[in-house]
């Protein structure tokens, strides 16, 4: 701090030398003002000391000398120093000077009071240094750090672009608009530069003072504009906008926006990886902000270089997500169609990265229905593909008419083979590190017997809601997950169901809130009553998502119906040769009652005759014939022998061995299933043909 010394003071000569050196050699502008803020002396960084500055004459006021962009504001600050006697050091102020390269210059200003020996303020010294490059470097570094900090936390393309727009506004621009090549958003490979005028751009994000277009809007790249030029040579462009001028005629949308706004400059920079174009970013500045300068192009390029990496990572993730979703959508059955004896509704809430949950309703012979819920652990394409393989295996095994426990055992063997095949992959294959864990529950509903047989591998216990509104968790013993090291069996449980009962089966994610007796959403399940299951499903879905739950979940609801008694014919048979004629007559009479056409009746007689003949020849009493009319006409013959028949290819001279071959030729499908007691049922299905008109 300077003090004014008396002339006779011994230190005057030395102090004068120090002051002269400071004034003539300091790398900054030094100005001396009196107590009225009138200039007394000026020294510029060039080192010239003069009593009268260039430009303003001696005695010129503060506001005309220092060259500040806001002279009145700085004069008030200097006056405050005179009044308080306290200095202001390193105050950043904008200069009146402006260059095309750096834009508005920034000065570091210090205001130091001049005091005499008594402490009275006699004047003021200002020290100013141009720190434009330093401040721009610090600002650029801070902006890049902000971009790196805010971007890359999410994997949605729209979210990443929004993060970019929010990171640069208002630190760098008043408005930022991010546009992506539409084909890249949809999962295709990005085009290589240069791109033609027909390329479509999607507005991915916009943030700032005056949003131009809505997010998600798609428009063609306007020709002969800064935007088309940037996507041709991948070089950023600085455009000083003349609001009174004419914007390119091929870009009327932006022309209207610029005409109605206070935009005075913009920078357009590409988002590119190598020569692959992802999109571009437009940075706008409005009045009263300073226009962009040439050095801002370097900043914009650095920001977009980092942003392009984040966008590309999100694009690759999006492409995988689209692939996974497509695979899952093609593999899953979609909305389950009601069966004649089962009303169905399924709730599937996919996870952010997809998953491997599925449900199925498979029609079985005898009007029965297999209800399946499965869940493959993991996310993405591997889980979706594994789910598809297991779902196909379930359909294949269900065609063998296996009981749920045996079906799960064979499905577990299939999963174990998939796991072994995965373990045998080359070490560099990423799939080798993906775990393979799957759960499954299978229930087979019989509308004739009104029973349901259930077995589960790792999933929660099913819930049964009776028509009177009472509900309970079915005590189905748990089995191990599929392909588990534990070789424990999958015990099955058979329960009786009254008509109109609702069975709920779901994945583990829903167990705590929906299926558990104390779950907060359990009342929605218990109040199902006779309401349409689709409405119950929608209510549970709405309540579940409102609770902010994430991750893949699945719930299958099935309301049972009884097959009318008049659609079933049962006939006990003796074990002698007279059984076949009796069975044929009984079948013929029943088909006449049902009104089936003659061709269907004739085919059915042949099937009944061959099935009963095989049972009397190779089976054991008691024998029984049962006909079931549903979507298909099913003929069942049961006996107590455990051995299953198989097709023989009889030679020309053989007198027997053609029975099952005939059945296989006449029926849509045939098979054998074992009963809970000793014995089996051999069945054959045929189409119902056309009904006779009365």
C-alpha positions as CSV (number, residue, x, y, z in Angstrom):
1,X,0.0,0.0,0.0
2,X,1.4,3.4,-0.9
3,X,2.0,6.2,1.5
4,X,2.8,9.8,0.7
5,X,6.0,10.8,2.5
6,X,7.3,14.2,3.6
7,X,10.0,15.7,1.4
8,X,12.6,15.8,4.2
9,X,12.2,12.1,5.0
10,X,15.4,10.2,4.5
11,X,13.7,7.4,2.7
12,X,12.2,9.6,0.0
13,X,15.0,9.1,-2.5
14,X,15.0,5.3,-2.1
15,X,11.2,5.0,-2.2
16,X,11.1,7.1,-5.3
17,X,13.6,4.7,-7.0
18,X,11.4,1.8,-6.0
19,X,8.3,3.4,-7.3
20,X,10.0,4.4,-10.6
21,X,11.1,0.8,-11.2
22,X,7.7,-0.5,-10.4
23,X,6.0,2.0,-12.7
24,X,8.4,1.6,-15.6
25,X,9.0,-2.2,-15.5
26,X,5.7,-3.7,-14.2
27,X,4.1,-6.1,-16.8
28,X,0.7,-4.4,-16.3
29,X,-1.0,-1.1,-16.9
30,X,-0.6,1.3,-13.9
31,X,-2.7,4.4,-13.5
32,X,-2.6,7.0,-10.8
33,X,-5.8,9.0,-9.9
34,X,-6.3,11.8,-7.4
35,X,-9.0,11.7,-4.7
36,X,-11.6,12.8,-7.3
37,X,-10.7,9.9,-9.6
38,X,-9.1,12.1,-12.2
39,X,-6.1,10.6,-13.9
40,X,-2.7,11.9,-12.9
41,X,-0.2,9.5,-14.5
42,X,-0.4,6.4,-16.7
43,X,2.1,3.6,-17.4
44,X,1.3,0.9,-19.9
45,X,3.0,-2.5,-20.0
46,X,5.4,-1.2,-22.7
47,X,7.2,0.7,-20.0
48,X,6.6,4.3,-21.1
49,X,6.1,6.6,-18.2
50,X,4.4,9.8,-19.1
51,X,2.5,12.5,-17.3
52,X,-0.2,12.6,-19.9
53,X,-1.7,9.3,-21.2
54,X,-2.4,8.7,-24.9
55,X,-6.0,9.6,-25.7
56,X,-7.5,11.2,-22.6
57,X,-5.9,14.4,-21.3
58,X,-4.7,14.9,-17.8
59,X,-7.6,15.2,-15.4
60,X,-9.8,12.9,-17.4
61,X,-12.3,11.0,-15.3
62,X,-11.8,7.3,-14.3
63,X,-14.5,6.1,-16.6
64,X,-12.7,7.4,-19.7
65,X,-9.3,6.1,-18.9
66,X,-9.3,2.5,-17.9
67,X,-11.0,1.0,-20.9
68,X,-13.5,-1.2,-19.0
69,X,-16.7,-2.5,-20.6
70,X,-18.7,-1.3,-17.6
71,X,-16.9,1.9,-16.6
72,X,-19.6,3.2,-14.3
73,X,-19.7,0.0,-12.2
74,X,-15.9,0.0,-11.9
75,X,-15.8,3.8,-11.0
76,X,-18.2,3.0,-8.2
77,X,-15.9,0.3,-6.9
78,X,-12.9,2.6,-7.1
79,X,-14.8,5.3,-5.2
80,X,-15.6,2.7,-2.5
81,X,-11.8,2.1,-2.1
82,X,-11.2,5.9,-1.7
83,X,-13.9,6.0,1.0
84,X,-13.0,2.9,2.9
85,X,-9.2,3.0,2.4
86,X,-9.3,-0.8,1.8
87,X,-7.8,-2.1,-1.4
88,X,-9.6,-4.4,-4.0
89,X,-7.2,-6.9,-5.4
90,X,-7.5,-9.2,-8.5
91,X,-11.0,-8.1,-9.5
92,X,-12.0,-9.7,-12.8
93,X,-13.6,-7.2,-15.1
94,X,-14.5,-7.2,-18.8
95,X,-12.5,-4.9,-21.1
96,X,-13.9,-2.7,-23.7
97,X,-11.4,-4.4,-26.1
98,X,-12.7,-7.2,-28.2
99,X,-10.9,-9.5,-30.8
100,X,-12.1,-12.0,-33.3
101,X,-9.9,-14.7,-31.8
102,X,-10.6,-14.2,-28.1
103,X,-13.8,-12.3,-28.1
104,X,-14.3,-9.9,-25.1
105,X,-11.0,-9.5,-23.2
106,X,-10.9,-10.1,-19.5
107,X,-8.8,-7.9,-17.1
108,X,-7.5,-8.5,-13.6
109,X,-7.9,-5.1,-11.8
110,X,-6.5,-4.1,-8.4
111,X,-7.5,-0.8,-6.8
112,X,-4.9,0.4,-4.2
113,X,-5.5,3.6,-2.1
114,X,-2.7,6.1,-1.7
115,X,-2.3,7.3,1.9
116,X,-0.1,10.0,3.5
117,X,1.7,9.5,6.8
118,X,-1.5,10.4,8.8
119,X,-3.5,7.7,6.9
120,X,-5.5,10.1,4.9
121,X,-6.4,8.8,1.4
122,X,-4.9,11.1,-1.2
123,X,-5.6,9.1,-4.4
124,X,-5.8,5.7,-6.0
125,X,-3.6,3.5,-8.1
126,X,-5.1,0.9,-10.5
127,X,-3.2,-2.1,-11.8
128,X,-4.7,-4.0,-14.7
129,X,-3.4,-7.0,-16.5
130,X,-5.0,-8.8,-19.5
131,X,-5.8,-12.3,-18.3
132,X,-8.0,-13.3,-21.2
133,X,-6.1,-16.4,-22.2
134,X,-5.7,-17.6,-18.7
135,X,-9.4,-17.2,-17.9
136,X,-10.4,-18.8,-21.1
137,X,-8.1,-21.8,-20.4
138,X,-9.5,-22.1,-16.9
139,X,-13.1,-21.8,-18.2
140,X,-12.4,-24.4,-20.9
141,X,-11.0,-26.8,-18.3
142,X,-13.9,-26.3,-16.0
143,X,-16.4,-26.8,-18.8
144,X,-14.7,-30.0,-19.9
145,X,-14.6,-31.3,-16.3
146,X,-18.3,-30.5,-16.0
147,X,-19.0,-32.4,-19.2
148,X,-17.0,-35.4,-18.1
149,X,-18.7,-35.3,-14.7
150,X,-22.3,-35.1,-15.9
151,X,-22.1,-37.3,-19.0
152,X,-21.9,-41.1,-19.3
153,X,-23.9,-42.0,-16.2
154,X,-26.9,-43.3,-18.1
155,X,-27.1,-45.5,-21.2
156,X,-30.2,-44.1,-22.9
157,X,-29.3,-42.0,-26.0
158,X,-31.8,-39.3,-25.2
159,X,-30.5,-39.1,-21.6
160,X,-26.9,-38.8,-22.7
161,X,-27.7,-36.1,-25.1
162,X,-29.8,-34.3,-22.4
163,X,-26.8,-34.5,-20.1
164,X,-24.6,-32.9,-22.7
165,X,-27.0,-30.0,-23.3
166,X,-27.4,-29.4,-19.6
167,X,-23.6,-29.4,-19.0
168,X,-22.9,-26.7,-21.5
169,X,-25.8,-24.3,-20.6
170,X,-25.3,-21.7,-19.4
171,X,-21.5,-22.1,-18.8
172,X,-20.8,-22.1,-22.6
173,X,-24.0,-21.3,-24.5
174,X,-27.4,-20.0,-23.8
175,X,-29.1,-22.8,-25.8
176,X,-27.7,-26.1,-26.9
177,X,-29.4,-28.5,-29.3
178,X,-28.2,-32.0,-30.0
179,X,-29.3,-33.8,-33.2
180,X,-28.5,-37.4,-34.0
181,X,-28.5,-39.3,-37.3
182,X,-31.9,-41.1,-37.1
183,X,-30.6,-44.3,-38.5
184,X,-28.0,-44.5,-35.8
185,X,-30.7,-44.0,-33.2
186,X,-32.6,-46.9,-34.6
187,X,-29.7,-49.2,-34.2
188,X,-28.1,-49.1,-37.7
189,X,-24.4,-48.3,-38.3
190,X,-23.6,-44.6,-38.5
191,X,-23.0,-43.2,-42.0
192,X,-19.6,-42.2,-43.0
193,X,-18.7,-38.6,-43.9
194,X,-19.7,-36.8,-46.0
195,X,-23.4,-37.4,-45.8
196,X,-26.0,-36.5,-48.4
197,X,-28.8,-34.0,-48.1
198,X,-31.3,-36.8,-47.6
199,X,-30.0,-38.0,-44.3
200,X,-32.6,-37.7,-41.5
201,X,-31.8,-36.0,-38.1
202,X,-33.6,-36.6,-34.9
203,X,-33.8,-33.9,-32.2
204,X,-32.3,-35.8,-29.3
205,X,-32.1,-33.0,-26.7
206,X,-32.5,-29.2,-26.4
207,X,-31.8,-27.0,-23.4
208,X,-31.7,-23.3,-22.9
209,X,-33.6,-20.1,-23.3
210,X,-35.6,-20.7,-26.5
211,X,-36.1,-24.4,-27.4
212,X,-36.4,-24.5,-31.2
213,X,-38.1,-27.9,-31.9
214,X,-39.6,-30.7,-29.8
215,X,-37.4,-33.5,-28.7
216,X,-38.0,-36.5,-30.9
217,X,-38.8,-34.6,-34.1
218,X,-37.2,-35.9,-37.2
219,X,-36.3,-33.7,-40.2
220,X,-34.0,-33.9,-43.2
221,X,-30.6,-32.2,-43.1
222,X,-31.0,-28.8,-44.8
223,X,-28.7,-28.3,-47.8
224,X,-26.1,-25.5,-48.2
225,X,-26.2,-24.5,-44.5
226,X,-23.5,-24.6,-41.8
227,X,-25.1,-27.8,-40.6
228,X,-24.7,-29.6,-43.9
229,X,-21.1,-28.3,-44.3
230,X,-20.2,-29.6,-40.8
231,X,-21.5,-33.1,-41.6
232,X,-19.5,-33.0,-44.8
233,X,-16.0,-32.2,-43.7
234,X,-16.4,-32.8,-39.9
235,X,-15.1,-29.3,-39.1
236,X,-16.8,-27.0,-36.6
237,X,-18.3,-23.7,-37.8
238,X,-18.7,-20.4,-36.2
239,X,-21.5,-18.4,-37.6
240,X,-22.2,-14.7,-36.7
241,X,-25.9,-14.3,-37.2
242,X,-27.2,-11.1,-38.8
243,X,-30.8,-11.0,-37.6
244,X,-31.6,-8.6,-40.3
245,X,-30.1,-10.8,-43.0
246,X,-31.5,-13.9,-44.8
247,X,-30.8,-17.4,-43.4
248,X,-30.4,-20.1,-46.1
249,X,-33.8,-20.7,-47.8
250,X,-33.4,-24.5,-47.5
251,X,-33.6,-24.2,-43.7
252,X,-36.9,-22.3,-43.0
253,X,-37.4,-23.8,-39.6
254,X,-34.2,-22.3,-38.1
255,X,-34.6,-19.1,-40.2
256,X,-38.0,-18.5,-38.4
257,X,-36.4,-19.2,-35.0
258,X,-33.5,-16.9,-35.5
259,X,-35.7,-14.2,-36.9
260,X,-37.9,-14.3,-33.8
261,X,-35.0,-14.7,-31.3
262,X,-32.0,-12.7,-30.1
263,X,-29.5,-15.2,-31.4
264,X,-26.4,-13.4,-32.5
265,X,-23.9,-16.2,-32.9
266,X,-23.8,-20.0,-33.0
267,X,-21.2,-22.8,-33.2
268,X,-22.1,-26.0,-35.0
269,X,-19.8,-29.0,-34.1
270,X,-19.9,-32.6,-35.3
271,X,-20.4,-35.7,-33.1
272,X,-18.2,-38.2,-34.8
273,X,-16.0,-41.3,-34.2
274,X,-13.4,-41.3,-36.9
275,X,-15.3,-40.7,-40.0
276,X,-18.6,-42.2,-38.7
277,X,-21.1,-39.4,-38.1
278,X,-23.4,-39.7,-35.0
279,X,-24.9,-36.2,-35.2
280,X,-24.0,-32.6,-34.4
281,X,-24.4,-30.1,-31.6
282,X,-25.5,-26.5,-32.1
283,X,-24.5,-23.9,-29.5
284,X,-26.4,-20.6,-29.5
285,X,-25.7,-17.4,-27.8
286,X,-28.3,-14.7,-27.3
287,X,-28.3,-11.0,-26.5
288,X,-26.9,-9.7,-24.1
289,X,-24.3,-12.4,-23.9
290,X,-21.0,-11.9,-25.8
291,X,-20.8,-13.6,-29.2
292,X,-18.6,-16.6,-29.7
293,X,-15.0,-16.1,-30.7
294,X,-12.7,-18.2,-32.8
295,X,-11.1,-19.8,-29.8
296,X,-14.5,-21.1,-28.8
297,X,-14.3,-23.5,-31.7
298,X,-11.5,-25.4,-29.9
299,X,-13.6,-25.6,-26.8
300,X,-16.7,-26.9,-28.7
301,X,-14.6,-29.5,-30.5
302,X,-13.2,-30.8,-27.2
303,X,-16.6,-31.0,-25.7
304,X,-18.1,-32.8,-28.7
305,X,-15.1,-35.2,-28.9
306,X,-15.9,-36.5,-25.4
307,X,-19.6,-36.4,-26.0
308,X,-19.2,-38.5,-29.1
309,X,-17.6,-41.3,-27.0
310,X,-20.5,-41.2,-24.6
311,X,-23.1,-41.1,-27.4
312,X,-21.4,-44.0,-29.2
313,X,-21.4,-46.1,-26.1
314,X,-25.1,-45.4,-25.6
315,X,-25.7,-46.1,-29.3
316,X,-24.0,-49.5,-29.0
317,X,-26.0,-50.2,-25.9
318,X,-29.2,-49.1,-27.6
319,X,-28.4,-51.4,-30.6
320,X,-27.9,-54.3,-28.3
321,X,-31.1,-53.4,-26.4
322,X,-33.1,-53.2,-29.7
323,X,-31.7,-56.6,-30.7
324,X,-32.5,-58.1,-27.3
325,X,-36.0,-56.6,-27.3
326,X,-36.6,-57.9,-30.9
327,X,-35.4,-61.4,-29.9
328,X,-37.5,-61.4,-26.8
329,X,-40.5,-60.0,-28.6
330,X,-40.3,-62.7,-31.3
331,X,-39.7,-65.4,-28.8
332,X,-42.4,-64.4,-26.3
333,X,-46.0,-65.4,-27.1
334,X,-47.3,-61.8,-26.6
335,X,-50.8,-61.5,-25.2
336,X,-51.9,-65.0,-24.1
337,X,-55.1,-66.1,-25.8
338,X,-57.8,-67.5,-23.6
339,X,-58.3,-71.3,-23.7
340,X,-61.9,-72.7,-23.7
341,X,-61.5,-73.8,-20.1
342,X,-59.1,-71.1,-18.9
343,X,-59.3,-67.3,-18.8
344,X,-55.8,-65.9,-19.0
345,X,-54.0,-62.6,-18.3
346,X,-50.3,-62.0,-18.0
347,X,-48.4,-59.0,-16.6
348,X,-44.9,-58.6,-17.9
349,X,-42.9,-55.6,-16.8
350,X,-39.6,-55.7,-18.7
351,X,-36.4,-54.5,-17.1
352,X,-34.3,-51.6,-18.4
353,X,-31.9,-54.0,-20.1
354,X,-34.5,-56.8,-20.8
355,X,-34.4,-60.2,-19.3
356,X,-35.4,-63.8,-19.5
357,X,-38.9,-64.0,-17.9
358,X,-41.7,-65.7,-19.9
359,X,-45.1,-67.2,-19.5
360,X,-47.0,-69.7,-21.6
361,X,-50.4,-71.5,-21.8
362,X,-50.0,-74.7,-23.8
363,X,-53.1,-76.7,-24.9
364,X,-52.8,-80.4,-24.0
365,X,-54.9,-83.3,-25.1
366,X,-58.1,-84.0,-23.1
367,X,-58.9,-80.2,-22.9
368,X,-56.2,-79.7,-20.4
369,X,-53.9,-76.7,-20.2
370,X,-50.3,-76.4,-19.1
371,X,-49.5,-73.0,-17.4
372,X,-45.9,-72.1,-17.5
373,X,-43.9,-69.3,-15.8
374,X,-40.1,-69.2,-16.2
375,X,-37.3,-66.8,-15.4
376,X,-33.7,-66.8,-16.7
377,X,-31.4,-64.8,-14.5
378,X,-29.4,-62.1,-16.2
379,X,-30.1,-59.3,-18.7
380,X,-29.6,-58.6,-22.4
381,X,-29.3,-60.8,-25.4
382,X,-27.8,-63.9,-23.6
383,X,-30.8,-64.0,-21.2
384,X,-33.3,-63.5,-24.0
385,X,-31.7,-66.3,-26.2
386,X,-31.5,-68.7,-23.2
387,X,-35.2,-67.9,-22.4
388,X,-36.1,-68.7,-26.0
389,X,-34.2,-72.1,-25.9
390,X,-35.9,-73.1,-22.7
391,X,-39.3,-72.0,-23.8
392,X,-38.9,-74.1,-27.0
393,X,-37.8,-77.0,-24.9
394,X,-40.9,-76.7,-22.7
395,X,-43.2,-76.8,-25.8
396,X,-41.3,-79.8,-27.1
397,X,-41.5,-81.7,-23.7
398,X,-45.2,-80.7,-23.3
399,X,-46.0,-82.5,-26.5
400,X,-44.8,-85.7,-24.8
401,X,-47.6,-85.2,-22.3
402,X,-45.4,-85.4,-19.3
403,X,-46.5,-84.7,-15.7
404,X,-45.1,-81.3,-14.3
405,X,-42.5,-83.0,-12.1
406,X,-41.1,-85.1,-15.0
407,X,-41.3,-82.2,-17.4
408,X,-39.2,-80.0,-15.0
409,X,-36.7,-82.8,-14.6
410,X,-36.1,-83.1,-18.3
411,X,-36.0,-79.3,-18.6
412,X,-33.3,-79.2,-16.0
413,X,-31.3,-81.8,-18.0
414,X,-31.7,-79.6,-21.0
415,X,-30.5,-76.5,-19.0
416,X,-27.5,-78.5,-17.8
417,X,-26.6,-79.4,-21.3
418,X,-26.8,-75.7,-22.3
419,X,-24.6,-74.9,-19.3
420,X,-22.0,-77.5,-20.3
421,X,-22.0,-76.1,-23.9
422,X,-21.4,-72.6,-22.5
423,X,-18.5,-73.9,-20.4
424,X,-16.9,-75.4,-23.4
425,X,-16.7,-72.1,-25.3
426,X,-13.3,-70.6,-26.1
427,X,-11.9,-68.6,-23.2
428,X,-12.2,-65.3,-25.1
429,X,-15.9,-65.8,-25.7
430,X,-17.8,-63.3,-23.4
431,X,-20.7,-65.8,-23.1
432,X,-18.5,-68.1,-21.1
433,X,-18.5,-65.6,-18.2
434,X,-22.3,-65.3,-18.2
435,X,-24.0,-67.3,-15.5
436,X,-26.9,-69.6,-16.4
437,X,-29.5,-69.8,-13.7
438,X,-33.2,-70.4,-14.4
439,X,-36.4,-71.0,-12.5
440,X,-39.6,-72.5,-13.7
441,X,-43.1,-73.4,-12.4
442,X,-45.5,-75.6,-14.3
443,X,-49.2,-76.3,-13.6
444,X,-51.4,-78.6,-15.6
445,X,-55.2,-77.9,-15.2
446,X,-57.7,-80.7,-16.0
447,X,-61.2,-79.2,-16.6
448,X,-62.8,-82.6,-16.5
449,X,-61.4,-83.8,-13.2
450,X,-61.2,-80.2,-11.9
451,X,-57.7,-80.7,-10.6
452,X,-54.4,-78.9,-11.0
453,X,-51.0,-80.5,-10.7
454,X,-48.2,-78.1,-9.9
455,X,-44.4,-78.4,-9.6
456,X,-41.9,-75.6,-9.3
457,X,-38.1,-75.1,-9.6
458,X,-37.1,-72.1,-7.5
459,X,-40.1,-69.8,-8.1
460,X,-42.5,-68.6,-5.4
461,X,-45.5,-70.7,-4.4
462,X,-48.6,-70.1,-6.4
463,X,-51.6,-68.3,-5.0
464,X,-55.2,-69.7,-5.3
465,X,-58.2,-67.3,-5.0
466,X,-61.5,-69.2,-4.7
467,X,-64.7,-67.8,-6.1
468,X,-65.9,-66.8,-2.6
469,X,-62.9,-64.5,-2.3
470,X,-60.8,-66.5,0.1
471,X,-57.2,-67.0,-0.9
472,X,-54.3,-69.1,0.1
473,X,-50.8,-69.9,-0.9
474,X,-50.6,-73.4,-2.3
475,X,-48.2,-75.6,-0.4
476,X,-46.2,-76.7,-3.4
477,X,-42.8,-78.1,-2.2
478,X,-39.9,-76.2,-3.7
479,X,-37.5,-77.9,-6.1
480,X,-34.0,-76.7,-6.9
481,X,-33.3,-74.2,-9.7
482,X,-32.9,-75.7,-13.2
483,X,-29.4,-77.3,-13.7
484,X,-28.5,-76.9,-10.1
485,X,-25.8,-79.0,-8.5
486,X,-28.5,-80.3,-6.1
487,X,-30.1,-83.3,-7.8
488,X,-33.2,-83.2,-5.6
489,X,-36.4,-84.1,-7.4
490,X,-39.2,-81.7,-8.3
491,X,-42.1,-82.8,-6.1
492,X,-45.6,-82.3,-7.6
493,X,-48.7,-81.4,-5.8
494,X,-52.3,-82.0,-7.0
495,X,-55.1,-79.8,-5.7
496,X,-58.8,-79.7,-6.5
497,X,-60.2,-76.5,-8.0
498,X,-63.8,-75.4,-8.0
499,X,-65.0,-73.7,-11.2
500,X,-64.1,-70.0,-11.2
501,X,-61.0,-70.3,-9.1
502,X,-58.1,-68.0,-10.0
503,X,-54.5,-69.3,-10.0
504,X,-51.7,-66.7,-9.7
505,X,-48.1,-67.7,-10.7
506,X,-45.2,-65.2,-10.8
507,X,-41.5,-64.6,-10.7
508,X,-39.6,-63.9,-7.5
509,X,-39.6,-60.1,-8.0
510,X,-43.4,-60.0,-7.4
511,X,-43.4,-62.5,-4.5
512,X,-42.9,-60.0,-1.7
513,X,-45.5,-57.4,-2.7
514,X,-48.1,-59.2,-4.6
515,X,-48.0,-62.9,-3.8
516,X,-46.9,-62.9,-0.1
517,X,-49.9,-63.0,2.4
518,X,-48.7,-59.7,3.9
519,X,-47.7,-58.1,0.6
520,X,-48.9,-54.5,0.2
521,X,-50.5,-55.3,-3.2
522,X,-51.9,-58.6,-2.2
523,X,-55.4,-57.1,-1.7
524,X,-55.6,-56.3,-5.4
525,X,-55.1,-60.0,-6.1
526,X,-57.5,-61.2,-3.4
527,X,-60.3,-59.0,-4.7
528,X,-60.3,-60.5,-8.2
529,X,-63.8,-61.9,-7.8
530,X,-65.4,-62.4,-11.2
531,X,-63.8,-59.3,-12.6
532,X,-62.1,-59.6,-16.0
533,X,-58.5,-60.7,-15.3
534,X,-57.2,-58.1,-17.8
535,X,-58.5,-55.4,-15.5
536,X,-57.0,-57.0,-12.4
537,X,-53.7,-57.3,-14.2
538,X,-53.8,-53.6,-15.2
539,X,-54.5,-52.6,-11.7
540,X,-51.6,-54.5,-10.3
541,X,-49.3,-53.2,-13.0
542,X,-50.3,-49.6,-12.3
543,X,-49.9,-49.9,-8.5
544,X,-46.6,-51.8,-8.9
545,X,-45.0,-49.2,-11.2
546,X,-46.3,-46.3,-9.0
547,X,-44.2,-47.7,-6.2
548,X,-41.1,-47.1,-8.2
549,X,-40.2,-50.7,-8.6
550,X,-37.6,-51.5,-11.4
551,X,-36.4,-54.8,-12.9
552,X,-38.2,-57.4,-14.8
553,X,-41.3,-58.9,-13.3
554,X,-44.0,-61.4,-14.5
555,X,-47.3,-62.5,-13.2
556,X,-49.7,-65.1,-14.8
557,X,-53.3,-65.1,-13.8
558,X,-55.6,-68.1,-14.9
559,X,-59.3,-68.5,-14.0
560,X,-60.6,-72.0,-14.4
561,X,-63.7,-73.2,-16.1
562,X,-65.2,-76.6,-16.0
563,X,-65.8,-78.6,-19.2
564,X,-69.5,-79.3,-19.4
565,X,-70.4,-82.8,-18.5
566,X,-72.3,-83.3,-21.8
567,X,-68.9,-82.9,-23.6
568,X,-67.5,-86.0,-21.9
569,X,-68.4,-89.6,-22.5
570,X,-67.0,-92.4,-20.3
571,X,-67.5,-96.1,-20.9
572,X,-66.1,-99.0,-18.9
573,X,-64.8,-101.9,-21.0
574,X,-64.1,-105.6,-20.4
575,X,-60.8,-107.1,-21.2
576,X,-62.1,-109.5,-23.8
577,X,-62.4,-109.3,-27.6
578,X,-66.0,-108.0,-27.2
579,X,-64.6,-104.7,-25.9
580,X,-63.8,-103.2,-29.3
581,X,-67.3,-103.6,-30.8
582,X,-68.9,-102.2,-27.6
583,X,-66.5,-99.2,-27.7
584,X,-67.3,-98.6,-31.4
585,X,-71.0,-98.5,-30.8
586,X,-70.7,-96.3,-27.8
587,X,-68.5,-93.8,-29.7
588,X,-70.8,-93.8,-32.7
589,X,-73.8,-93.0,-30.6
590,X,-72.0,-90.2,-28.7
591,X,-70.8,-88.6,-31.9
592,X,-74.3,-88.6,-33.3
593,X,-75.4,-86.8,-30.1
594,X,-72.7,-84.2,-30.6
595,X,-73.6,-83.8,-34.2
596,X,-70.3,-84.5,-35.8
597,X,-70.1,-85.3,-39.5
598,X,-69.9,-88.9,-40.9
599,X,-66.3,-88.7,-41.9
600,X,-65.2,-87.6,-38.4
601,X,-67.3,-90.4,-37.0
602,X,-65.9,-93.0,-39.3
603,X,-62.3,-92.0,-38.5
604,X,-63.1,-92.0,-34.8
605,X,-64.4,-95.5,-35.0
606,X,-61.2,-96.7,-36.5
607,X,-59.1,-94.9,-33.8
608,X,-61.3,-96.3,-31.0
609,X,-61.2,-99.8,-32.5
610,X,-57.3,-99.8,-32.7
611,X,-56.8,-98.2,-29.3
612,X,-59.2,-100.7,-27.5
613,X,-57.7,-103.6,-29.5
614,X,-54.2,-102.7,-28.3
615,X,-55.4,-102.3,-24.7
616,X,-57.1,-105.8,-24.7
617,X,-54.1,-107.4,-26.3
618,X,-51.3,-105.8,-24.4
619,X,-52.9,-104.0,-21.5
620,X,-54.3,-105.1,-18.1
621,X,-57.8,-104.5,-16.7
622,X,-59.6,-102.4,-15.8
623,X,-60.1,-100.7,-19.2
624,X,-62.0,-97.5,-19.9
625,X,-62.9,-95.5,-23.0
626,X,-63.3,-91.7,-22.7
627,X,-64.3,-89.3,-25.4
628,X,-63.8,-85.5,-24.8
629,X,-65.1,-82.9,-27.2
630,X,-63.4,-79.5,-27.0
631,X,-61.4,-77.7,-29.6
632,X,-60.3,-81.2,-30.7
633,X,-62.0,-84.6,-30.3
634,X,-59.9,-86.7,-28.0
635,X,-60.2,-90.4,-27.6
636,X,-58.6,-91.9,-24.5
637,X,-58.2,-95.6,-23.5
638,X,-56.8,-96.4,-20.1
639,X,-55.6,-99.7,-18.6
640,X,-53.5,-100.8,-15.7
641,X,-50.4,-102.0,-17.6
642,X,-47.3,-99.8,-17.2
643,X,-45.8,-100.6,-20.6
644,X,-46.2,-97.9,-23.2
645,X,-47.0,-98.9,-26.8
646,X,-44.8,-97.9,-29.7
647,X,-45.3,-97.8,-33.5
648,X,-44.1,-100.9,-35.5
649,X,-43.5,-100.9,-39.2
650,X,-45.1,-104.1,-40.2
651,X,-44.0,-106.0,-43.2
652,X,-46.3,-106.8,-46.1
653,X,-46.9,-110.4,-45.0
654,X,-47.4,-109.5,-41.3
655,X,-51.0,-110.0,-40.0
656,X,-50.7,-107.6,-37.1
657,X,-48.6,-104.6,-35.8
658,X,-50.4,-101.9,-37.9
659,X,-52.7,-100.5,-35.2
660,X,-50.6,-97.6,-33.9
661,X,-49.4,-96.9,-37.4
662,X,-53.0,-96.5,-38.5
663,X,-53.7,-94.2,-35.5
664,X,-50.6,-92.1,-36.3
665,X,-51.9,-91.7,-39.9
666,X,-55.4,-90.8,-39.0
667,X,-55.0,-88.7,-35.8
668,X,-53.5,-85.2,-35.6
669,X,-51.3,-86.5,-32.8
670,X,-51.3,-89.4,-30.3
671,X,-49.4,-90.3,-27.2
672,X,-49.2,-91.9,-23.8
673,X,-49.3,-90.5,-20.3
674,X,-49.0,-92.2,-17.0
675,X,-51.5,-91.8,-14.2
676,X,-50.8,-91.2,-10.6
677,X,-51.8,-94.8,-9.8
678,X,-50.5,-97.7,-11.7
679,X,-51.4,-97.6,-15.4
680,X,-51.5,-95.4,-18.4
681,X,-53.7,-93.5,-20.8
682,X,-53.2,-93.9,-24.6
683,X,-54.8,-91.0,-26.4
684,X,-55.4,-89.7,-29.9
685,X,-56.6,-86.3,-31.1
686,X,-58.5,-85.6,-34.3
687,X,-60.2,-82.5,-35.7
688,X,-63.9,-82.2,-35.0
689,X,-64.8,-81.7,-38.7
690,X,-68.1,-80.0,-39.5
691,X,-71.1,-80.2,-37.3
692,X,-74.3,-81.7,-38.8
693,X,-77.1,-79.2,-39.3
694,X,-80.4,-80.2,-37.7
